[in-house]
Amino acid sequence: MNCTTRGPKVQNPLRRGGVVDIAMGWLAVLASASLLLKAIELTRHGASPSWPMIAGALVALSLHRLYRIRRDSPQSRP
């Protein structure tokens, strides 16, 4: 039996820019956005206004991470 034939190349889903990495990025955006909404609600009821600012920074960092993954992926290059 000859084992030199190769099938389609299977990529690691855990690599940077892989399926799992992108899914975790979107999960981070979802979690930080829900934290932002909760912080806004708490601020309306008298909590410190720094909570929405911190939560907004988390949303921005999560989106920036997704942008960097997209920018560095080979599919986004011409």
Secondary structure, DSSP 8 states (H G I E B T S, - for coil): -------S----TTSTTSHHHHHHHHHHHHHHHHHHHHHHHHHHTT--THHHHHHHHHHHHHHHHHHHHHHHSGGG--
